[in-house]
Amino acid sequence: MSEAGSNHEWPTVVVVIPALNEDTHVAGCIESLRGQTYPKDRYEGLFVDNGSTDRTQEIIREHGEKLLVE
């Protein structure tokens, strides 16, 4: 199925990305998520952080991604 197909054919999904002290990898993860061929209006990323002590949360916020801190 191509991205040109109508979006009602694509289920809406949430991609949950757990992160803990991932400041060296999280930007690449965000770029990979944004580079998906899935229709952008049919998915969202949700980063879940459990108390990182590095710049993980800051980087996620700088990129405008959704962040849940537990």
C-alpha positions as CSV (number, residue, x, y, z in Angstrom):
1,M,0.0,0.0,0.0
2,S,1.5,3.3,-1.0
3,E,1.4,6.5,1.1
4,A,-0.8,8.0,-1.7
5,G,-3.6,5.7,-0.6
6,S,-6.4,7.2,1.4
7,N,-5.6,7.5,5.1
8,H,-8.7,5.7,6.2
9,E,-7.0,2.6,5.1
10,W,-4.2,3.1,7.7
11,P,-4.8,2.5,11.4
12,T,-3.8,5.2,13.8
13,V,-0.8,4.1,15.9
14,V,1.2,5.4,18.8
15,V,4.9,4.4,18.9
16,V,6.0,4.3,22.5
17,I,9.8,4.8,22.9
18,P,11.2,4.1,26.4
19,A,14.3,6.1,27.2
20,L,16.7,6.3,30.1
21,N,19.9,8.2,29.8
22,E,19.9,8.0,26.0
23,D,21.2,11.5,25.1
24,T,23.6,10.0,22.6
25,H,20.9,8.1,20.7
26,V,17.6,9.8,21.1
27,A,18.0,12.4,18.4
28,G,18.7,9.6,15.9
29,C,15.7,7.8,17.1
30,I,13.6,10.9,16.5
31,E,14.9,11.3,13.0
32,S,14.2,7.6,12.3
33,L,10.7,8.0,13.5
34,R,10.1,11.0,11.4
35,G,11.6,9.2,8.4
36,Q,9.0,6.5,8.3
37,T,6.8,6.0,5.2
38,Y,3.7,5.6,7.3
39,P,1.4,8.6,6.8
40,K,2.5,11.2,9.3
41,D,-1.1,12.1,10.3
42,R,-1.8,8.5,11.3
43,Y,1.0,8.0,13.9
44,E,2.6,9.8,16.8
45,G,5.7,9.1,18.9
46,L,5.5,9.1,22.7
47,F,8.8,9.1,24.5
48,V,8.6,7.7,28.1
49,D,11.5,8.7,30.4
50,N,12.0,7.2,33.8
51,G,14.3,9.8,35.3
52,S,17.2,10.4,33.0
53,T,20.1,12.3,34.5
54,D,21.6,13.3,31.2
55,R,20.1,15.5,28.4
56,T,17.6,12.9,27.1
57,Q,14.5,14.9,28.2
58,E,15.9,18.2,27.0
59,I,16.7,16.7,23.5
60,I,13.2,15.2,23.2
61,R,11.6,18.6,24.1
62,E,14.0,20.5,21.7
63,H,12.7,18.3,18.9
64,G,9.1,19.0,19.8
65,E,8.2,15.4,20.6
66,K,5.7,14.2,23.2
67,L,7.4,13.2,26.5
68,L,6.0,11.4,29.5
69,V,8.2,11.5,32.5
70,E,7.5,8.8,35.2
